[in-house]
Amino acid sequence: MPKSKTTAPLQGRLKDYVLLLRLNRPIGSLLLLWPTYWALWLAADGMPQVGNLIVFTLGVFLMRAAGCAINDFADRKVDWHVKRTKDRPLTSGRIQPWEAVALFAGLCLLALLMVVFFTNTLTLYLSFGGAILAFIYPFMKRYTHLPQLFLGAAFSWTIPMAWAAEAGEISRLAWLLFTANVLWTVAYDTFYAMVDRDDDLKIGVKSTAILFGDGDRAIIGALQSMVVLILLLVGRQADVGSLYYLGVIVMACLFVYQQHLARFRTRDGCFRAFLNNNWAGFAVFLGLTLDLMVNR
């Protein structure tokens, strides 16, 4: 049966919204999810409260989608110069700028309501900082070569929030996790920025990939080494067992593999190195949860 004239445009609009919010590409949500889970499980010293698990799982997906909407709004006039992004719905005009802003505001509001009704006051206060970081990050690439640092702060802000929701306070351990995740985010997002480095140089967009230049892989390796060292320190201070450390070792091995993937700095190799970080984050989470199940 042929589609009606109204059904086809509606399906096209829904598809464009899916593309705008990156619902078809969950990698960003997963990279945000694993550190959030690290914090929840460590703060709970085992299985976190079901309510917090639901709130932060949904919140991660909502805020990542909101971040994608405001990112494309910020980049709408430059994305058409970049091979990878020139056909995005906002860049091509299939979605209007006000729609992206409305989606950002609506998704942030939904996430805020979950925090208001299902967590505590400290988590609520922290949530405003997360929303501000999500909003300002996309504009930083016009003013600094360190937009990845702002992304790291935005992607790591769920760690103190999750810790506050589960424990009612923020411990030094939470800030160690925060630091490790900021460094990790800068490392993997530099791989991502290396994919677009040639285009970004032409249009004047700044990134750590441009700032690091020929030292990119060496600096990423140094950042990855610091991430591993800090996570080892986290394990020592949290008094966890060998399964957690095994997860960190797997992450370290995956970091070496990522360096191999990006050795020629090709677009495909750098993008594959970026994607591989999902498994690095999952390895630490799996090691942590198994360790807490066995030893608590």
C-alpha positions as CSV (number, residue, x, y, z in Angstrom):
1,M,0.0,0.0,0.0
2,P,1.5,3.4,-1.0
3,K,2.3,5.9,1.8
4,S,0.0,8.9,2.2
5,K,1.3,12.3,1.4
6,T,1.2,13.2,5.1
7,T,2.9,10.1,6.4
8,A,6.0,10.3,4.2
9,P,6.9,13.9,5.3
10,L,6.2,13.0,9.0
11,Q,8.5,10.0,8.8
12,G,11.1,12.2,7.2
13,R,10.8,14.7,10.0
14,L,11.1,12.0,12.7
15,K,14.2,10.6,10.9
16,D,15.8,14.1,10.9
17,Y,15.1,14.4,14.7
18,V,16.7,11.0,15.3
19,L,19.8,12.2,13.3
20,L,19.9,15.5,15.1
21,L,19.8,13.9,18.6
22,R,22.2,11.1,17.4
23,L,19.7,8.4,18.6
24,N,21.1,6.3,15.8
25,R,24.6,6.6,17.2
26,P,24.6,5.7,20.9
27,I,28.4,5.8,21.3
28,G,28.3,9.2,23.0
29,S,25.7,8.1,25.5
30,L,27.7,5.0,26.3
31,L,30.9,7.0,26.9
32,L,28.9,9.2,29.3
33,L,27.2,6.2,30.9
34,W,30.1,4.1,32.0
35,P,31.8,6.7,34.2
36,T,28.4,7.5,35.7
37,Y,28.0,3.9,36.6
38,W,31.5,3.8,38.1
39,A,30.5,6.6,40.4
40,L,27.1,5.0,41.4
41,W,28.6,1.6,42.2
42,L,31.6,3.0,44.1
43,A,29.4,5.5,46.1
44,A,27.0,2.6,47.0
45,D,29.9,0.2,47.7
46,G,27.9,-2.3,45.7
47,M,24.6,-2.2,43.9
48,P,23.2,1.4,43.9
49,Q,19.6,2.3,44.6
50,V,17.3,1.3,41.8
51,G,15.8,4.8,41.6
52,N,19.2,6.4,41.2
53,L,20.1,3.8,38.5
54,I,17.0,4.6,36.5
55,V,17.3,8.4,36.9
56,F,20.9,8.5,35.8
57,T,20.6,6.1,33.0
58,L,17.7,8.0,31.5
59,G,19.4,11.3,32.4
60,V,22.6,10.3,30.5
61,F,20.6,9.6,27.3
62,L,18.5,12.8,27.7
63,M,21.5,15.1,28.3
64,R,23.6,13.5,25.5
65,A,20.7,14.1,23.1
66,A,20.3,17.7,24.4
67,G,24.1,18.2,23.9
68,C,23.9,17.0,20.3
69,A,21.0,19.5,19.6
70,I,22.9,22.5,21.0
71,N,26.1,21.4,19.3
72,D,24.5,21.3,15.9
73,F,22.9,24.7,16.6
74,A,26.3,26.1,17.4
75,D,28.0,24.5,14.4
76,R,25.2,25.1,11.9
77,K,27.2,27.7,9.8
78,V,30.4,25.7,9.7
79,D,29.3,22.1,9.5
80,W,28.7,22.3,5.7
81,H,32.4,22.9,5.3
82,V,33.2,19.5,6.9
83,K,32.9,16.3,4.9
84,R,31.5,14.3,7.8
85,T,28.9,16.8,8.9
86,K,27.7,18.7,5.8
87,D,24.5,16.7,5.4
88,R,23.3,17.0,9.0
89,P,19.6,18.0,9.3
90,L,20.3,21.5,10.7
91,T,23.1,22.3,8.3
92,S,21.1,21.3,5.3
93,G,18.0,23.3,6.5
94,R,15.7,20.3,7.0
95,I,15.4,21.3,10.7
96,Q,15.3,25.0,11.8
97,P,17.6,26.5,14.4
98,W,14.8,27.3,16.8
99,E,13.8,23.6,16.8
100,A,17.2,22.5,18.0
101,V,17.2,25.1,20.8
102,A,13.7,24.0,21.8
103,L,14.8,20.4,21.9
104,F,17.8,21.3,24.0
105,A,15.6,23.2,26.5
106,G,12.9,20.5,26.6
107,L,15.3,17.6,27.1
108,C,17.2,19.6,29.9
109,L,13.9,20.3,31.6
110,L,12.9,16.6,31.5
111,A,16.3,15.6,33.1
112,L,15.9,18.4,35.7
113,L,12.4,17.2,36.7
114,M,13.8,13.7,37.3
115,V,16.5,15.2,39.5
116,V,13.9,17.3,41.4
117,F,11.5,14.5,42.1
118,F,13.8,11.6,42.6
119,T,17.1,12.7,44.1
120,N,18.3,15.2,46.8
121,T,19.0,18.9,47.0
122,L,22.8,18.6,46.5
123,T,22.2,16.7,43.3
124,L,19.8,19.3,42.2
125,Y,22.2,22.1,42.7
126,L,24.9,20.2,40.8
127,S,22.6,19.7,37.9
128,F,22.6,23.4,37.0
129,G,26.3,23.2,36.6
130,G,25.9,20.2,34.2
131,A,23.4,22.1,32.1
132,I,25.7,25.1,31.8
133,L,28.6,23.0,30.8
134,A,26.5,21.2,28.2
135,F,25.4,24.6,26.7
136,I,28.8,26.3,26.6
137,Y,30.9,23.4,25.3
138,P,29.9,23.6,21.6
139,F,30.9,27.3,21.4
140,M,34.4,26.8,22.9
141,K,35.9,25.6,19.7
142,R,35.7,29.2,18.4
143,Y,37.7,30.7,21.3
144,T,40.1,28.0,22.5
145,H,42.1,25.1,21.2
146,L,40.9,23.2,24.3
147,P,37.2,22.5,23.6
148,Q,37.9,18.9,24.5
149,L,38.7,20.0,28.0
150,F,35.2,21.6,28.3
151,L,33.6,18.5,26.9
152,G,35.6,16.5,29.5
153,A,34.1,18.6,32.3
154,A,30.6,18.3,30.8
155,F,30.9,14.5,30.4
156,S,32.4,14.1,33.9
157,W,29.8,16.2,35.7
158,T,27.5,13.2,36.2
159,I,30.2,11.7,38.5
160,P,29.8,14.1,41.4
161,M,26.0,14.2,40.7
162,A,25.7,10.4,40.9
163,W,27.9,10.3,44.0
164,A,25.8,13.0,45.7
165,A,22.6,11.2,44.8
166,E,23.8,7.9,46.1
167,A,25.9,9.0,49.2
168,G,24.4,12.4,50.0
169,E,27.8,14.0,49.7
170,I,30.8,14.2,47.4
171,S,34.0,12.4,48.6
172,R,37.6,12.9,47.5
173,L,37.2,9.6,45.6
174,A,34.5,11.1,43.4
175,W,36.8,14.0,42.4
176,L,39.6,11.5,41.6
177,L,37.1,9.7,39.2
178,F,36.1,13.1,37.8
179,T,39.8,14.0,37.1
180,A,40.4,10.6,35.4
181,N,37.3,11.0,33.3
182,V,38.2,14.5,32.2
183,L,41.6,13.3,31.0
184,W,40.1,10.2,29.3
185,T,37.5,12.4,27.5
186,V,40.2,14.8,26.2
187,A,42.2,11.7,25.0
188,Y,39.4,10.0,23.1
189,D,37.8,13.2,21.8
190,T,41.2,14.2,20.4
191,F,41.1,11.0,18.3
192,Y,37.7,12.1,17.2
193,A,39.0,15.6,16.3
194,M,41.8,14.1,14.3
195,V,39.2,12.8,11.9
196,D,38.2,16.4,11.0
197,R,41.5,18.1,11.5
198,D,42.1,18.9,7.8
199,D,38.6,20.5,7.5
200,D,38.9,22.3,10.8
201,L,42.2,23.9,9.8
202,K,40.5,25.3,6.6
203,I,37.6,26.9,8.4
204,G,39.4,28.0,11.5
205,V,37.7,25.7,14.1
206,K,40.0,25.0,17.0
207,S,40.7,21.6,18.7
208,T,43.3,19.7,20.7
209,A,44.1,17.7,17.5
210,I,45.3,21.0,16.0
211,L,47.0,22.2,19.1
212,F,48.9,19.0,19.6
213,G,50.0,18.8,16.0
214,D,52.5,16.0,15.3
215,G,52.7,15.3,19.0
216,D,49.0,14.2,19.1
217,R,49.5,10.5,19.6
218,A,52.2,11.0,22.2
219,I,50.1,13.4,24.2
220,I,47.1,11.2,23.9
221,G,49.3,8.3,25.2
222,A,50.4,10.5,28.2
223,L,46.8,11.3,29.0
224,Q,45.8,7.7,28.8
225,S,48.6,6.7,31.1
226,M,47.4,9.3,33.6
227,V,43.9,7.9,33.4
228,V,45.2,4.4,34.2
229,L,47.3,5.6,37.1
230,I,44.4,7.6,38.6
231,L,42.0,4.6,38.3
232,L,44.6,2.4,40.0
233,L,44.8,5.0,42.8
234,V,40.9,5.0,43.0
235,G,41.0,1.2,43.4
236,R,43.6,1.5,46.2
237,Q,41.6,4.1,48.1
238,A,38.3,2.3,47.6
239,D,39.9,-1.0,48.8
240,V,38.6,-3.0,45.9
241,G,40.0,-6.4,44.7
242,S,41.7,-7.9,41.8
243,L,38.7,-8.0,39.4
244,Y,38.6,-4.2,39.4
245,Y,42.3,-4.0,38.6
246,L,41.9,-6.5,35.8
247,G,39.3,-4.2,34.3
248,V,41.8,-1.3,34.4
249,I,44.5,-3.5,32.9
250,V,42.1,-4.3,30.0
251,M,41.5,-0.6,29.5
252,A,45.2,0.0,29.4
253,C,45.6,-2.8,26.7
254,L,42.8,-1.2,24.7
255,F,44.6,2.1,24.9
256,V,47.6,0.5,23.3
257,Y,45.4,-1.0,20.6
258,Q,43.9,2.5,20.0
259,Q,47.4,3.9,19.4
260,H,47.9,1.1,16.9
261,L,44.6,1.9,15.1
262,A,45.6,5.6,14.8
263,R,49.2,5.0,13.9
264,F,48.8,6.4,10.4
265,R,46.4,9.2,11.4
266,T,43.9,8.2,8.8
267,R,40.3,9.3,9.2
268,D,39.1,5.7,9.5
269,G,41.8,4.7,11.9
270,C,41.3,7.6,14.2
271,F,37.5,7.1,14.2
272,R,37.9,3.4,15.1
273,A,40.3,4.4,17.9
274,F,37.6,6.8,19.2
275,L,34.9,4.1,19.0
276,N,37.0,1.6,20.8
277,N,36.8,3.7,24.0
278,N,33.4,2.3,24.6
279,W,34.9,-1.1,25.4
280,A,37.6,0.6,27.6
281,G,34.9,2.2,29.8
282,F,32.9,-1.0,29.9
283,A,35.9,-3.1,30.9
284,V,36.4,-0.9,34.0
285,F,32.7,-1.0,34.8
286,L,32.5,-4.8,34.4
287,G,35.6,-5.3,36.6
288,L,34.2,-3.0,39.3
289,T,30.8,-4.6,39.5
290,L,32.1,-8.1,39.5
291,D,34.6,-7.2,42.2
292,L,31.9,-5.6,44.4
293,M,29.6,-8.6,43.9
294,V,32.3,-11.0,45.0
295,N,33.9,-9.1,47.8
296,R,31.1,-7.1,49.4
